[in-house]
Amino acid sequence: MNDDDDLTRLRELSARGSRDATDQLVELAAERGDLGELRRLAESGSRDAVDQLVEAAAEHEDLDELRRLADGGSQDAADVLEELTTE
């Protein structure tokens, strides 16, 4: 099985509610810097994906992404956004 097949299988399992598959997808997406995958996972309810997005946005000082995450209810994103905009 190749990487694409593995990702497809993990996505299928995640969509069926497998927490382990979701966790693996978050880890792989974070390693690859795949913000699109992290956003998709965050939108489906993964707090870990939100945390990874906040971390990536903070590293790149991506204020738009932090605002989007804060507007979506992430207190961590709101806190980082406040820190970055009051410096």
C-alpha positions in Angstrom: 0.0 0.0 0.0 1.3 3.5 -0.8 1.1 6.7 1.2 -1.9 7.9 -0.7 -3.8 4.7 0.0 -2.8 4.9 3.7 -4.1 8.5 3.9 -7.3 7.5 2.1 -7.8 4.7 4.6 -7.1 6.9 7.6 -9.5 9.5 6.3 -12.2 6.9 5.9 -11.7 5.5 9.4 -11.6 9.1 10.8 -14.9 9.9 9.0 -16.4 6.8 10.7 -15.4 8.1 14.1 -12.0 6.5 14.7 -10.2 8.7 17.2 -6.9 6.8 16.5 -7.2 7.5 12.8 -7.9 11.2 13.4 -5.0 11.4 15.7 -2.7 9.9 13.1 -4.0 12.2 10.4 -3.4 15.2 12.6 0.2 14.0 13.3 0.9 13.4 9.7 -0.6 16.7 8.5 1.4 18.6 11.1 4.6 16.8 10.0 3.9 17.7 6.3 2.8 21.2 7.1 -0.6 20.4 5.4 -2.7 23.2 6.7 -5.6 22.3 4.5 -5.8 18.8 6.1 -5.5 20.3 9.6 -8.3 22.8 8.8 -10.5 20.0 7.6 -9.8 17.9 10.7 -10.4 21.0 12.9 -13.7 21.6 11.3 -14.7 18.1 12.0 -14.1 18.6 15.7 -10.4 17.7 16.3 -9.1 19.9 19.1 -5.6 18.5 18.3 -5.9 19.8 14.8 -6.9 23.2 16.1 -3.9 23.2 18.5 -1.6 22.4 15.5 -3.1 25.2 13.5 -2.7 27.7 16.3 0.9 26.6 16.7 1.6 26.9 12.9 -0.1 30.3 12.7 1.8 31.6 15.7 5.1 30.5 14.2 4.4 32.3 11.0 2.6 35.2 12.7 -0.4 34.5 10.5 -2.8 37.0 12.1 -5.6 36.1 9.6 -5.5 32.4 10.5 -5.3 33.3 14.2 -8.4 35.5 13.8 -10.3 32.8 12.0 -9.4 30.3 14.7 -10.3 32.7 17.5 -13.6 33.5 15.8 -14.2 29.8 15.7 -13.9 29.6 19.5 -10.2 28.9 20.1 -9.1 30.7 23.2 -5.5 29.7 22.5 -5.7 31.5 19.1 -7.3 34.5 20.8 -4.5 34.6 23.4 -1.7 34.3 20.8 -3.4 36.9 18.6 -3.6 39.3 21.5 0.1 38.7 22.3 1.2 39.3 18.7 -0.9 42.5 18.3 0.1 44.1 21.5 3.9 43.7 21.1 
